[in-house]
Structures are given as structure tokens and as C-alpha cells.
Amino acid sequence: MRSRRRPASRILLAALIACCAAPAAKSETDASASGVVNADYQYNTGVEASAADVRLDLDVTVGPVVLGAAYRAYQLSDGSYNPAGVDVPLADLKHRYAAYYGDRFEARVGHFLSTFGHGLTLRSYEDVELEYDTMLDGFLGRYDAGAVSLTGLAGTVDEDLLGVRHREHRVRGARVSVPVGGWLEVAGSAVERASTVRDEEIEIPDAQALFEDGVTGAEVSLWLGPVTLAGEYASRSGENPVTESAMTGYAAYASGTVALGPLTLFGEFKDYESFSHHLVNPPTCVRDHVYMLMNRATYEIDLDDERGFLVEGTVPLGDPLLLSGGASEARDHEGDLAHWEIFGTAEHYAWDAVSGAVAWSWSREYELGVFTEHLTGAADFYLTTGEGNLVELTVEAQRTEEPGGFSHSDYLGAWTFYPGSDVTLSCVLEATDDDSEKRDVWFMTEVRTLLMDDLEVSFSMGTERGGKKCSGGVCYFEPEFEGARVRLSKYF
């Protein structure tokens, strides 16, 4: 779900730009400004429509005070072509805030991100690439009383539901963490939540629109030599606004790391029951893959009915070779399988001219007693030419078996050449024999260059396959693209 933002005054943006443009006054308190401009223009020849997306993130610092804003303009030539999938037209302040940072105390008014523990009781954040934004608008304060850390907050955020319908979330929360010696830390948190459903076309009775619940959590972290342990438990309680019956849920998470000489072992456990909410994002216990085809097969967890684990191990075999691998599994609370995966990676750096890595994954997702299976392999090779330039080659292949015995294969190859420190040339070729796709081959070329200090420009042309992209438990479907794209990034 993407968050809807209220219109904000443009006066703050104008003030920030003015502060940035004017030279900092040399006084007892120096002022400075920093930020980044990202611009993206794409013309899709397949639908003969274009999209322009510009975002400015700006911070102005005056002593211990920071003023910040994020301004975004997103315009379409045709409303039916909306690759980002956000409300248009959009040209306004997306975020704005004022913050004070002292030695032991900090406060922030406006938009802020915050995570309590592992994200079981609260996690508000933004993932720009996935168009995911749950940043709260309100107040955040932190205070360090010696070794004890206190956090308090209150804020709101909107969640889009069905276009004309959205849900307004209002939260108040607090967290305290206390270290015990140098080997143990305990923490507790509590969050009160009120959610109201709004509809632009029909009026929803207040008795059915409002839902209030609360979450309390406890955390513990332990360090004992080569062993690191962490655990968290949170309980949820509220009342169904329609049936007026009690609603309860819980979330439990534990992790551990053990270093046994060169061997490192890591494990996670999850248990989630009736716990989904727009402002929680607990660990998935699922491997986040960097390879494109593996990433598309990432399993999306069910916070309302799931129990599972993830285990991984890493061991070097001499200096040049590093092996890692693991497995994950998820079941519902009746014991039925929802997902499993086995994966492994081998990285080799034996020679100066050639290095690389190979990876594989085998996974299944179950629904209504049937499964979808993915078997994926990938390899990266880094070659240094006689002139000292670097060439990167990537190949991926994936076999997918659908319920009913249907199957298809996908292939991806990428070539990237670095002729100098300021220029990158790349090509990506993808092919499939999936009959449900409109085409079976996609090919995209890109040139990326650093024109001057902190100004990067890229131009790409061709076709690019759409599909699922996942990061940290959040997934987004990116549409297929055919045409040309220009991107610019400027840091200052």
C-alpha cells in the first residue's frame, strides 16, 4: 500500500531553497545546506506516453537545528500511463520537518521515520525505489538519561486502500531501552493505534469506520563471547468495529549468531498471528536475493498466520574462496507448508584478473494444497582487461513449475563495461518461453556518466521486462517498459 499525503505549504520549500542559495553567514553559528536532486524522464513507445518524475531532498543545518524537506513533482502525458502507480497530478511537498539535535536530547516535528526494536510494535519508513512510504507526520523525541534511552512519538499517516478509499492511522508510542553491563540490553515499548476508514464517495458510519487497538512489546539482546542472541515478543489487543468482538494477536521473533573460528552460523525464528498492520514490518526470515530472477521469486509472508525459520552458514576455504548457504521454511499454525527455500553461494577471488561468484536457489510456495516451484542459478564474473578496465558479466537462469504441471524458463544476461572512472556502459538481455508474456525477448542498453562533481546522468533505450521487486518484506510490481529513459542525480 502507498501512503497518501496531505497538501503542505510551499512556503517552507521556498525558505529552504533560499537558505541553500544564499551564502552561509559567517557568525557564531555557521549554516550549511546539503541535498540531492533526482530526475527521471521516460517515454514509452509501446503506449506513446511519457512520465516525468523529479524529487528534491534538501537539509539546511544551523547549529543544532536542521530544517528538511522532500519536494516531488510527478507529471504524466497520459493519465492511463502511470508507471509509479501514485496519485496524479502530483507537485507538492512530500515530507517536511524541523529537528533539534543536542548532546543528550533530540526532537523532530513534521515527518519522521522510527522503528521500535525489530519492527514488531512499530516501523515507519520510506523505500523510494519501491514507492513505499509509511513515514509518520507528527512529533518524535529521544532522550538519553545516562545509559538509558527514552523515545516518545505521536503522528499520523494515510494508507491507500481502493483508490477513493483510504485509512487514516493515528499512533502514540514510547520505548525505553536499558543496558545491563556490557553483555545484556532489555527494552520495552507500547503503541496505541486508531485507524479510521474514509471514502470519497460514500459515508461510512463512525461505528464501522473507527478501529482502535494497542501493541506492547518486550525485547532482549545478549552478547556472550562468540554468541549473540536477540528476542522480541509483542501482543496486540483491540475490538472489531463491526462485530464488537475482541481481536487479539501476537508476534514473536528470535535470532542468534555463533562464530566458531572461521565458521559463522546465523538463525532466525518467527511466529506471527493476527498481526498485520500498515505500521509494522517485522523480520521476514526469508532471504533477500540480489539477483533479479531470484528476487522476483521472493516469498511474501503472512503476518496473520505464519510460523517459520531461516538458517544460514558462512565459511571461508582459504583466502580466495567463501562458501555460504542456508534454508528457510514457513507454515501456518495448523502445520501446513506455505514456503520453503534452499540456497547457496560460492565467491572466488583467487586471481587478480578474474574473480566472481555463483549462486543458486530452489524454492516452493504453497497455496490450497498446490505449489509453485522456482529453481534458479546465477553467476557473476569480474574481468580486468590489459588496459586496466573492468568488465562485469552476469548470467541467470530460472525454471518455474506452476500448479497443474505447466512450466516455463527465464534467462537473463548482463554485460557492464567500465572504460574509466566516470563512464559505465551496460546491456541487459532477458528471454522467456512463458506463453503468458506478450513478448519473449527484452533488451536494454544504458550509458551512465559523471559529467562533473556530484552530477551523474544516464541514458537508456530498449525494452525492459516488468515483474515483482522485493526489499525487506515489501514487494512492488514494476510494469514493462519500451522506449527511452533519461535519469539525472545531482548532490550538493
C-alpha positions as CSV (number, residue, x, y, z in Angstrom):
1,M,0.0,0.0,0.0
2,R,1.2,3.5,-0.7
3,S,0.6,6.4,1.6
4,R,-1.5,9.5,0.7
5,R,-0.1,12.8,2.0
6,R,-2.0,16.0,2.8
7,P,-1.0,19.1,0.8
8,A,1.7,21.0,2.7
9,S,2.6,24.7,2.5
10,R,5.2,25.6,-0.2
11,I,6.5,28.4,2.0
12,L,8.8,26.0,3.8
13,L,10.2,24.8,0.5
14,A,10.8,28.3,-0.7
15,A,12.6,29.2,2.6
16,L,14.8,26.1,2.4
17,I,15.8,26.9,-1.2
18,A,16.5,30.5,-0.3
19,C,18.7,29.3,2.6
20,C,20.5,27.0,0.2
21,A,21.0,29.6,-2.4
22,A,22.2,32.3,0.0
23,P,25.8,32.0,1.2
24,A,26.1,31.0,4.9
25,A,26.6,33.9,7.2
26,K,29.9,33.8,9.0
27,S,28.8,34.2,12.6
28,E,29.0,32.4,15.8
29,T,26.7,29.7,14.3
30,D,27.6,28.5,10.8
31,A,24.8,27.4,8.4
32,S,25.1,24.8,5.7
33,A,22.9,23.1,3.2
34,S,23.0,19.7,1.5
35,G,20.7,17.7,-0.6
36,V,20.1,15.7,-3.8
37,V,18.0,16.2,-6.9
38,N,16.8,13.1,-8.7
39,A,15.1,13.5,-12.1
40,D,13.7,10.7,-14.3
41,Y,12.0,11.2,-17.7
42,Q,10.8,8.2,-19.7
43,Y,9.0,7.9,-23.0
44,N,7.2,4.6,-23.5
45,T,7.0,4.0,-27.2
46,G,4.7,1.0,-26.6
47,V,1.9,3.2,-25.4
48,E,3.2,6.5,-26.8
49,A,3.1,8.3,-23.4
50,S,5.7,9.8,-21.1
51,A,6.3,10.3,-17.4
52,A,8.5,12.9,-15.7
53,D,9.5,12.4,-12.1
54,V,11.6,15.0,-10.2
55,R,12.4,14.9,-6.5
56,L,14.4,17.3,-4.4
57,D,15.7,16.3,-0.9
58,L,17.1,19.3,1.0
59,D,18.5,19.8,4.5
60,V,19.5,23.1,6.0
61,T,21.6,23.0,9.2
62,V,22.0,25.9,11.5
63,G,24.0,24.8,14.6
64,P,22.0,22.1,16.3
65,V,18.8,22.8,14.2
66,V,18.0,21.1,10.9
67,L,15.2,22.1,8.5
68,G,14.4,19.5,5.9
69,A,12.0,18.9,3.0
70,A,11.4,16.5,0.2
71,Y,9.6,18.0,-2.8
72,R,8.3,15.8,-5.6
73,A,6.8,16.6,-9.0
74,Y,5.3,13.7,-11.0
75,Q,3.6,14.5,-14.3
76,L,2.2,12.3,-17.0
77,S,1.4,13.0,-20.6
78,D,-1.5,10.4,-20.4
79,G,-3.2,9.5,-17.2
80,S,-3.6,5.9,-18.3
81,Y,0.2,5.5,-18.2
82,N,1.3,5.7,-14.6
83,P,4.5,3.6,-14.1
84,A,4.9,4.7,-10.4
85,G,1.2,4.0,-9.6
86,V,0.7,7.1,-7.5
87,D,-2.0,9.7,-7.4
88,V,-1.5,12.4,-10.1
89,P,-1.0,15.2,-10.8
90,L,1.5,15.4,-8.0
91,A,3.6,18.5,-7.4
92,D,4.0,19.3,-3.7
93,L,6.0,18.8,-0.5
94,K,6.1,15.1,0.2
95,H,8.0,15.5,3.5
96,R,8.9,18.5,5.7
97,Y,10.4,18.6,9.2
98,A,12.3,20.7,11.7
99,A,14.7,18.9,14.1
100,Y,16.9,19.8,17.1
101,Y,19.9,17.6,17.9
102,G,21.6,18.1,21.3
103,D,24.1,16.1,23.2
104,R,21.5,14.0,25.0
105,F,18.2,15.1,23.6
106,E,16.8,15.4,20.1
107,A,13.3,16.4,18.9
108,R,11.7,16.4,15.5
109,V,8.5,18.0,14.3
110,G,7.0,17.0,10.9
111,H,7.7,13.8,9.0
112,F,9.9,11.2,10.6
113,L,10.8,7.6,10.5
114,S,11.0,5.3,13.5
115,T,11.5,1.7,14.3
116,F,10.9,0.1,17.7
117,G,13.1,-3.0,18.2
118,H,12.8,-5.3,15.2
119,G,9.7,-3.6,13.8
120,L,7.1,-5.7,15.7
121,T,5.4,-2.9,17.5
122,L,6.3,-0.1,15.1
123,R,8.2,0.6,11.9
124,S,7.6,3.7,9.8
125,Y,10.0,4.3,6.9
126,E,10.3,5.0,3.2
127,D,11.6,2.9,0.3
128,V,11.9,5.3,-2.6
129,E,12.6,2.6,-5.2
130,L,9.6,0.6,-4.2
131,E,7.2,3.6,-3.9
132,Y,6.6,2.6,-0.3
133,D,6.1,5.3,2.3
134,T,4.8,4.9,5.9
135,M,6.7,7.9,7.4
136,L,4.7,9.5,10.2
137,D,3.7,13.2,10.4
138,G,3.9,14.5,14.0
139,F,6.4,14.6,16.8
140,L,9.4,12.5,17.8
141,G,11.6,12.9,20.8
142,R,14.6,11.0,22.2
143,Y,16.4,11.5,25.4
144,D,19.5,9.7,26.8
145,A,19.5,9.6,30.6
146,G,22.9,8.1,31.1
147,A,22.9,4.6,29.6
148,V,19.0,4.6,29.5
149,S,17.4,5.7,26.2
150,L,13.8,7.0,26.0
151,T,11.8,7.6,22.8
152,G,8.3,9.1,22.6
153,L,6.3,9.9,19.5
154,A,2.9,10.8,18.1
155,G,1.9,11.0,14.4
156,T,-0.4,10.2,11.6
157,V,-0.1,8.6,8.2
158,D,-2.7,7.7,5.4
159,E,-2.9,4.3,3.8
160,D,-4.4,4.0,0.3
161,L,-7.0,1.2,0.0
162,L,-9.2,1.2,-3.1
163,G,-8.5,4.5,-4.9
164,V,-11.3,6.6,-3.5
165,R,-10.9,4.9,-0.1
166,H,-8.1,5.3,2.4
167,R,-7.4,4.6,6.1
168,E,-6.0,7.3,8.4
169,H,-3.7,5.9,11.1
170,R,-3.0,7.8,14.3
171,V,-0.4,6.5,16.7
172,R,1.2,7.3,20.0
173,G,4.1,5.3,21.3
174,A,7.0,5.1,23.7
175,R,10.1,2.9,24.0
176,V,12.7,2.6,26.7
177,S,16.0,0.6,26.5
178,V,18.3,-0.2,29.4
179,P,21.7,-1.8,29.1
180,V,22.8,-4.2,31.9
181,G,26.5,-4.3,32.0
182,G,28.2,-4.8,28.7
183,W,26.6,-8.1,27.8
184,L,22.8,-7.5,28.1
185,E,20.2,-5.0,27.0
186,V,16.5,-5.0,27.7
187,A,13.8,-2.8,26.2
188,G,10.0,-2.3,26.3
189,S,7.6,-0.5,24.0
190,A,3.9,0.4,23.8
191,V,1.9,1.8,20.9
192,E,-1.7,3.0,20.8
193,R,-3.3,3.0,17.4
194,A,-6.5,4.4,16.0
195,S,-7.5,3.8,12.4
196,T,-10.4,5.5,10.6
197,V,-11.6,4.5,7.1
198,R,-12.5,7.3,4.8
199,D,-14.4,7.1,1.5
200,E,-14.7,9.9,-1.0
201,E,-18.0,8.6,-2.5
202,I,-19.9,7.1,0.4
203,E,-20.2,7.9,4.1
204,I,-19.1,5.1,6.4
205,P,-20.8,5.1,9.9
206,D,-18.3,6.1,12.6
207,A,-19.1,2.8,14.4
208,Q,-17.7,0.9,11.4
209,A,-15.0,3.3,10.3
210,L,-13.0,3.5,13.5
211,F,-10.8,0.7,14.8
212,E,-8.6,1.1,17.9
213,D,-6.0,-1.3,19.2
214,G,-2.8,-1.4,21.1
215,V,0.6,-3.2,20.9
216,T,3.0,-3.8,23.8
217,G,6.4,-5.4,23.3
218,A,9.5,-6.6,25.2
219,E,13.0,-7.0,23.8
220,V,16.2,-8.6,24.9
221,S,19.7,-8.6,23.4
222,L,22.6,-10.7,24.8
223,W,26.3,-10.9,23.9
224,L,28.3,-13.8,25.3
225,G,31.7,-14.0,23.6
226,P,31.2,-15.5,20.1
227,V,27.4,-15.8,20.7
228,T,24.9,-13.0,20.0
229,L,21.2,-13.6,20.8
230,A,18.2,-11.4,20.4
231,G,14.5,-11.8,21.0
232,E,11.3,-9.9,21.0
233,Y,7.6,-10.5,21.8
234,A,4.7,-8.3,21.1
235,S,1.0,-8.7,21.9
236,R,-1.9,-6.9,20.2
237,S,-5.4,-6.3,21.5
238,G,-8.4,-4.4,20.1
239,E,-12.0,-4.7,19.2
240,N,-13.6,-5.4,15.8
241,P,-15.7,-2.3,14.9
242,V,-18.4,-4.4,13.1
243,T,-18.9,-7.5,15.3
244,E,-17.7,-5.7,18.5
245,S,-15.8,-8.8,19.4
246,A,-12.3,-8.8,20.9
247,M,-9.4,-9.0,18.5
248,T,-6.1,-10.3,19.7
249,G,-2.8,-11.2,18.1
250,Y,0.9,-11.7,18.8
251,A,4.3,-11.7,17.2
252,A,7.4,-13.4,18.4
253,Y,10.9,-13.2,16.9
254,A,14.3,-14.6,17.9
255,S,17.7,-14.6,16.2
256,G,21.2,-15.8,17.1
257,T,24.7,-15.7,15.7
258,V,27.5,-18.0,16.6
259,A,31.2,-17.5,15.4
260,L,33.1,-20.8,15.6
261,G,36.5,-19.9,14.3
262,P,36.1,-19.4,10.6
263,L,32.5,-20.7,10.6
264,T,29.7,-18.3,11.2
265,L,26.2,-19.6,11.8
266,F,23.0,-17.4,11.9
267,G,19.4,-18.4,12.6
268,E,16.0,-16.7,12.9
269,F,12.6,-17.8,14.1
270,K,9.2,-16.1,13.6
271,D,5.7,-16.7,14.9
272,Y,3.0,-14.2,13.7
273,E,-0.7,-14.5,14.5
274,S,-3.3,-11.8,13.6
275,F,-0.6,-9.1,13.5
276,S,-0.7,-7.3,10.1
277,H,-0.8,-3.6,10.2
278,H,0.3,-0.7,8.0
279,L,2.9,0.4,10.6
280,V,4.6,-2.8,11.5
281,N,7.3,-4.6,9.4
282,P,8.9,-7.4,11.4
283,P,11.7,-9.6,10.0
284,T,10.6,-11.9,7.2
285,C,13.0,-14.8,7.9
286,V,13.3,-15.1,4.2
287,R,16.5,-14.5,2.2
288,D,16.7,-11.2,0.3
289,H,18.3,-12.0,-3.0
290,V,20.3,-9.5,-5.0
291,Y,20.0,-11.4,-8.3
292,M,17.0,-10.2,-10.4
293,L,15.3,-13.6,-11.2
294,M,15.8,-14.8,-7.6
295,N,14.3,-11.6,-6.3
296,R,11.2,-12.0,-8.4
297,A,10.5,-15.3,-6.7
298,T,10.8,-13.8,-3.1
299,Y,8.1,-15.2,-0.8
300,E,5.7,-12.7,0.8
301,I,5.0,-13.6,4.4
302,D,1.6,-13.7,6.1
303,L,1.6,-11.7,9.3
304,D,-1.8,-13.1,10.3
305,D,-0.9,-16.8,10.3
306,E,2.7,-17.9,9.9
307,R,5.5,-19.6,11.8
308,G,8.9,-20.4,10.4
309,F,12.7,-20.0,10.4
310,L,15.8,-19.1,8.4
311,V,19.3,-20.6,8.9
312,E,22.5,-19.6,7.2
313,G,26.2,-20.5,7.4
314,T,29.3,-18.9,6.0
315,V,32.8,-20.4,5.9
316,P,36.0,-19.4,4.1
317,L,38.0,-22.1,2.4
318,G,41.4,-20.4,2.4
319,D,41.8,-16.8,1.4
320,P,40.2,-16.9,-2.1
321,L,37.1,-18.9,-1.6
322,L,34.0,-18.1,0.5
323,L,31.1,-20.5,0.8
324,S,27.6,-19.7,2.2
325,G,24.3,-21.3,2.2
326,G,21.1,-21.8,4.1
327,A,17.4,-22.7,4.2
328,S,14.1,-21.2,5.2
329,E,10.6,-22.5,5.9
330,A,7.2,-21.1,6.7
331,R,4.0,-22.9,7.8
332,D,0.6,-21.8,9.0
333,H,-0.4,-22.5,12.6
334,E,-2.2,-25.7,11.5
335,G,1.2,-27.1,10.3
336,D,0.5,-26.7,6.5
337,L,3.5,-25.7,4.4
338,A,3.4,-22.2,2.9
339,H,7.0,-21.9,1.7
340,W,10.5,-23.4,1.7
341,E,13.8,-22.5,0.1
342,I,17.3,-23.8,0.0
343,F,20.1,-21.6,-1.4
344,G,23.9,-21.3,-1.6
345,T,26.7,-19.0,-2.9
346,A,30.3,-19.5,-3.7
347,E,32.6,-16.5,-4.1
348,H,36.1,-16.8,-5.5
349,Y,38.9,-14.1,-5.6
350,A,42.0,-16.2,-6.4
351,W,43.3,-14.3,-9.4
352,D,43.9,-10.6,-10.0
353,A,42.4,-10.6,-13.5
354,V,39.4,-12.8,-12.8
355,S,37.0,-13.1,-9.9
356,G,33.4,-13.9,-9.4
357,A,30.5,-15.7,-7.6
358,V,27.9,-18.4,-8.4
359,A,24.6,-18.7,-6.6
360,W,21.6,-21.0,-6.7
361,S,18.2,-21.2,-5.1
362,W,15.4,-23.8,-5.0
363,S,12.1,-22.8,-3.5
364,R,8.4,-23.6,-3.4
365,E,5.3,-21.6,-2.4
366,Y,2.1,-23.5,-1.4
367,E,-1.5,-22.4,-1.8
368,L,-4.6,-24.5,-1.4
369,G,-2.5,-27.7,-1.4
370,V,-0.6,-27.0,-4.6
371,F,2.7,-25.3,-5.1
372,T,4.7,-23.1,-7.5
373,E,8.4,-24.1,-7.7
374,H,11.4,-22.0,-8.7
375,L,14.9,-23.4,-9.5
376,T,17.3,-20.6,-10.1
377,G,21.1,-20.3,-10.9
378,A,23.2,-17.2,-11.3
379,A,26.8,-16.3,-11.8
380,D,28.9,-13.0,-11.7
381,F,32.3,-12.7,-13.3
382,Y,34.6,-9.7,-13.0
383,L,37.4,-9.4,-15.6
384,T,40.2,-6.9,-15.7
385,T,41.5,-6.1,-19.2
386,G,45.1,-5.5,-20.2
387,E,44.4,-1.7,-20.1
388,G,43.2,-2.0,-16.5
389,N,39.5,-1.6,-17.3
390,L,36.8,-3.7,-15.6
391,V,34.2,-5.9,-17.3
392,E,31.3,-7.5,-15.4
393,L,29.3,-10.4,-16.8
394,T,26.2,-11.7,-15.2
395,V,24.1,-14.7,-16.3
396,E,20.9,-16.0,-14.6
397,A,18.5,-18.8,-15.4
398,Q,15.3,-19.8,-13.7
399,R,12.9,-22.8,-14.2
400,T,9.4,-22.2,-12.9
401,E,6.8,-25.0,-12.4
402,E,3.2,-23.8,-12.0
403,P,0.3,-25.8,-10.4
404,G,-1.1,-28.2,-12.9
405,G,2.2,-29.2,-14.4
406,F,2.8,-26.1,-16.5
407,S,6.3,-24.8,-16.6
408,H,8.5,-22.1,-18.2
409,S,12.1,-20.9,-18.3
410,D,13.6,-17.4,-18.0
411,Y,17.1,-16.3,-18.8
412,L,19.0,-13.1,-18.1
413,G,22.4,-11.9,-19.2
414,A,24.1,-8.6,-18.4
415,W,27.3,-7.0,-19.6
416,T,28.8,-4.0,-17.9
417,F,32.0,-2.2,-19.0
418,Y,33.8,0.5,-17.0
419,P,36.2,2.2,-19.5
420,G,37.1,4.8,-16.9
421,S,36.1,6.1,-13.5
422,D,33.4,8.4,-14.9
423,V,31.7,6.2,-17.6
424,T,29.7,3.0,-17.4
425,L,28.3,1.1,-20.4
426,S,25.8,-1.8,-19.9
427,C,23.4,-4.1,-21.7
428,V,20.8,-6.4,-20.3
429,L,19.2,-9.2,-22.3
430,E,16.3,-11.2,-20.9
431,A,14.3,-14.0,-22.6
432,T,11.5,-16.3,-21.7
433,D,9.3,-19.1,-23.1
434,D,6.4,-18.1,-20.9
435,D,3.3,-18.1,-23.1
436,S,1.5,-15.6,-20.8
437,E,4.0,-12.8,-21.8
438,K,3.4,-10.5,-24.7
439,R,7.0,-10.8,-25.9
440,D,9.7,-13.3,-25.3
441,V,12.9,-11.1,-25.6
442,W,13.8,-7.8,-23.9
443,F,17.0,-5.9,-24.5
444,M,18.1,-2.7,-22.7
445,T,21.3,-0.6,-23.2
446,E,22.5,2.2,-20.9
447,V,25.2,4.8,-20.8
448,R,26.0,6.3,-17.4
449,T,28.5,9.2,-16.9
450,L,29.7,11.6,-14.3
451,L,29.6,15.0,-16.1
452,M,31.0,17.0,-13.2
453,D,31.5,16.6,-9.5
454,D,28.3,15.0,-8.0
455,L,26.3,15.2,-11.3
456,E,25.5,11.8,-12.8
457,V,23.5,11.4,-15.9
458,S,22.3,8.1,-17.6
459,F,20.5,7.4,-20.8
460,S,18.9,4.0,-21.6
461,M,17.0,2.7,-24.6
462,G,15.3,-0.6,-25.4
463,T,12.8,-2.9,-23.7
464,E,12.7,-3.9,-20.1
465,R,10.7,-6.7,-18.6
466,G,8.3,-5.9,-15.7
467,G,7.9,-8.0,-12.6
468,K,8.0,-8.2,-8.9
469,K,10.7,-6.4,-6.9
470,C,11.1,-7.0,-3.2
471,S,13.1,-5.5,-0.4
472,G,12.7,-6.1,3.4
473,G,9.4,-7.8,3.1
474,V,7.8,-5.2,0.8
475,C,7.1,-6.1,-2.8
476,Y,6.1,-3.9,-5.7
477,F,5.1,-4.9,-9.3
478,E,7.1,-2.9,-11.8
479,P,5.4,-2.5,-15.3
480,E,7.1,-3.5,-18.5
481,F,8.9,-0.7,-20.3
482,E,9.7,0.0,-24.0
483,G,11.3,3.2,-25.1
484,A,13.9,5.7,-23.8
485,R,14.8,6.9,-20.3
486,V,17.0,9.8,-19.0
487,R,18.0,10.0,-15.4
488,L,19.9,12.7,-13.5
489,S,21.3,12.8,-10.0
490,K,22.9,15.9,-8.5
491,Y,24.3,16.1,-5.0
492,F,25.2,19.3,-3.3
